Amino acid sequence: MLHSICDVPGIRLGHSHDESAKTGCTVILPDQPATAGVDVRGSAPGSREIEVLKPVRLVQKLHGILLTGGSAFGLNAAGGVQKYLEERGIGFDVGVTKVPIVPTAVIFDLSVGSPWVRPTPEMAYQTCLDASATEQGEGRIGAGCGATIGKIRGQAFSMFGGIGMAAWRQGDLVVGALVVLNCLGDVVDPKSGKLIAGARSDEGGFLDTVTYVKTNPEARFSSWENTVLAVVASNASFARDAVTKIAQMAQDGIAQAIRPSHTPFDGDMVFAISTGEVKAEVLTVGSVAAELVAEAIVRAAKAGNGLQ
């Protein structure tokens, strides 16, 4: 296995970024329209085409997912993914044309590199052209190029975030996860309980964000630079309500690996997609998805900071 979301059959993945501006985008393209759901837990999300993913909506399939930097400005890059899909006749058939459904979510990276350079439709279009079914890159690439961790005291005391992935297989069933790690809190390895990345103290060690806020209960914190984005995919066959439940369960992976999580200053959002016809239970896939999200967070923190 690649230990990538590309382990799920029918998934292509691409990354593009501007190294000097510290921003970029990540595109996930299913080979066939995929049933999808979404769960938003953070209080500061930035998104496009999210409402369409709710179970009661008319459109039941998506054609791509874009994760991007640039805060709300980065949402414009979705037009490049739509152009790529439209040129190939892919989209929701409305009679006169086909409209590609491309849910998009952003992270805030404007304070890391240049606040004037954001992912563009042209960058996203090229990312689609470069997407492959064997992509396994992690760390400071794509939408995670300008991601950071542990910002309770600001960027000066933070560490790098980035892209992380994980996958699991049992028989014919495959589940994969991709995370863009850009969180306010610290990253803790659920397997060991060890804090591996986060806010730094004046002496250079870990501050321990939870302890810090508990010992400063009346302090007014303000940080708008945070969001964890995740996509979990499986080759199982699920209806929209079931995939939405999987997205909800996968959010637990964020809580397992980031402390604190789902804060007033994070825009945490998890997408779930179903690409195949393998029979599986929601309980199984949702439980595995949560574990994979936590593992992908740990991998992103390690890859972003060159940790073993």
N, C-alpha and C positions, 0 to 999 in steps of 0.2 A: 504494500500500500504506500501511497504518497504522503499519508498523513495530511491530506489536503481535502478541501471541499470538493475537489475534482475527483476524489475517489468515488463519489456518487455518480453513477452512469448518467450521461446526458448533460453534464455541467461543464461549461467553459468559463475560465476566469482570466481577467486581464488587469494589469496595473500600469499606470503612468504617473509621473510626478515631475515637478520642477525642483531640483535639489537646492538651488540657491534661494528660492522663495519659500521652501519648506511647505509645499502643498501638493496635492495630487488627487487622483480618483481611482476607484476600483470598480470593475464591472463584472457582474455575474450574469451569464447568458445560458438559459436552458435551451437544449436543442429543440424541444417542443414546448408549447405553452404549458405553464406549470400552475397548479393550484397553490394558492398562497394565503397566508394570514400574517398578521402583525400584532405586536403587543408593545405599547409605549408606557414606560414606567417613570422615566425622568420628567422633571418639571420644566425643562428647557429644550424641547426637541425642535429640530428644523427639518422640514420634510415636504415632499410633493407626492401626490397620488397615493396617499395613505388611506384616506377615507374609502377609496374604491375597494380596499381589501377586506372590509368588514363583511361578515357572513350574509347580511341581508341585501347586499348590493347586486346589481345586475351583472356586471362583468365578473366572471369566475376565474379567469386565468391572467397571469402576467407574462410578459415576454422578455423582461430583463430587470435587473436591480442595479442601481447606481449608488455607491457610497462615495462621498466626496468631501474634500476640505473646502475652505473658503466661506464657512458659515452660510448664511442665507444667500449670499452672492453665488455660491457654488451650485445652487439648485438649477441655475441656467444651463449647466453642463448637460443636463438630461436631454436637451434638444439634440445633442450629438449622438446619443444612443438611439433616440427615436429615428433620426435620419438614417443611421446604419440599418435599423430594422425595416423601416419603410422601403428602402431601396431593395430589400430582399423579399418584399411582399408579406412581411410578418406583422400581425397586429389584430386588433379586434375588428371584425368585419362590420362596417356600418353602411354597406351597400355601395356608396360612391367611392370608398377607399377603405383601407385598413389602418386603424389607429393603434400604434404600439403602446402598450401599458407598461410604463417604466417607473415604479415606485422609487423614490430617491430620498436619501437621508444624509445630513451633513454633520461634520464636526467643526468646532471653532479652532482654527489654527492661525488666525490673523496676527496674533501677538508673538508668534514663534519666528517666522521669516518675514516676508514682505506683506503688509496688509493690503497692498495694491495689486497683487498678483493672485488670481484665483483660477481654479480649473475652468476651462472653457468648453463649449460644444466641440471644438476641433480636437482638444485633448481627449475628450470622452470618445469621440468617433475613432480616433487612432487606437485607443485602448480596446475598442471592440474588434478592430482589425487584428490586433496583436493577441487577443484572447486565445487560450489553448486549453485542452483537456488534460494537460499534464503540469500546469503551473503549481509550484509548491513554495514560492518565495515567501519569506516572513521578515518581520522587522520594519525598518523605516522606509517603506515603499508604498506606492499607491496612495490611497486615502490616509494611510498611517504615516506618511512622510513627516508631517509636522505635529504628530501626536505626542502628548506628554502625560506624565503620571504624578500624582501627589502634589496638588497645587493649592493646598490650604494656606500656604504662606507666599503664593505667587510663583511665577515661572523660575525665578532665580534659585529656588530651593527644590525644584522638581527634577524628575528623571525622564528619560525618553520612553514613549509608548511605541505603537506601531501595529502591524498586522500579525495575527497569530491564527493558526488553524489546527484542527484535530479531526480524526475520523475513526469510525468503528465499524466492524463487519461481523455478522453472525449469519452463516449460511448465505442466502441470496440477499439478505437485507443489509444495506449500507446507509449509515448516517454520517454526515460531515458538518463541520461548523467553521465559520470564518468570523473573526472579531477584529474590529478597529478599536484599539485601546487608547482612550484619551480621557482619563478619569480624574476626578477630584481626589478620590481616596487612594489608599495604599493597596498594593497587590500582595495577596497572601496565598501561598501554595496550600490548597485544601488537604493535600495528602500528608504534609508535614506540619502544617500550622505555622510555617516560617514566613515572616515578612521578607519579601524578596526585592521589592521596589516601591518607592513612594517618596513622600516629602522628606527633605533632609533637615537636620538640625544645624545650628550654628557651628557645631564641632565637626560636621560632616557625616555623622551617623544618621540613622533613621529617626525621624521625629515621633512616629506613631500617631497618625492623624486622629484616631478615635480617642486616645488618651489626651491629646492636645485639646480637642473640643470639649471633653469632659472636665478638664481642669480650667477651662475658660468659658463657663456656661453663659456668661452675659456678653461675650464678645460678639460683635457684628461682623460676620464673614460675608464677603462678596466676591464671587468668582463665576464668570460666565464662559469659561474656557473649556468646558468639560462635556463629554458624551462618550458612551460606549455603544457602538453599533455592532450587531451580530446578525448573521444569516445562518440558519440551520437548514439542511436539506436532507431528504431521504428519497430512496427509490421505491418507497411504499405508496400505496394508493389510498388517498384520504380525501374526504369532502372538505369544503371550506371551513366549517365549524371545527372539525377535528384538527386541521392544520393550525387554526388560530389557538386552540388549546395547547398544541405543542409549542407554539411561540411563547405562550404564557408560562409554561413549565420551564422552558429554556432560560427564562429570565432568572431563575434560581441560580443558574451558573454564575451570573454576575454577582449575586449576593454571597455565593460561596467563596469567590476569589477576590472581591474588592470590598474594602472596609474604610469608611462607610460607603454604601452604594445607594442608588436611586435618590440622591440628595436633591434639594431645591435647585442646585446649580448644575445638575447633570441632565442630559437629554436622552437617557438610555432607551434604545429601541431594538427589538428583535424581530426579524422576519423569519418565517418558516415556509418552505416550499416542498411540494410533493411532485416528483418527476416520473414515477414509474407505476408498476402494477403489482409489486410484491405485497403479499398480505402481511399485515402487522398490526399490533394494538397501539392505540394512542398512549397508553400508560408506558409501554416499553420505549417507544420512540421519544416521548417527552422526557422520560427519566434519563435516557442516554444523551439526549440533546443538552440537558442541563450540565451533565458531567463534561461533555465536549466543549461547551462554552467556557466553563471554568478552566479546562486544560488549555484551550486556545488563548485565554487571557494570560496565563502563566507563560506560555510559549512566546507571546507577543512581548511581554516584559523582559524576558531573557534575551530574545533576539534583538530587541531594540537597544539593549544596554550591553550587549556582548557578554552576557552571563552564561555560565555552563548549566 
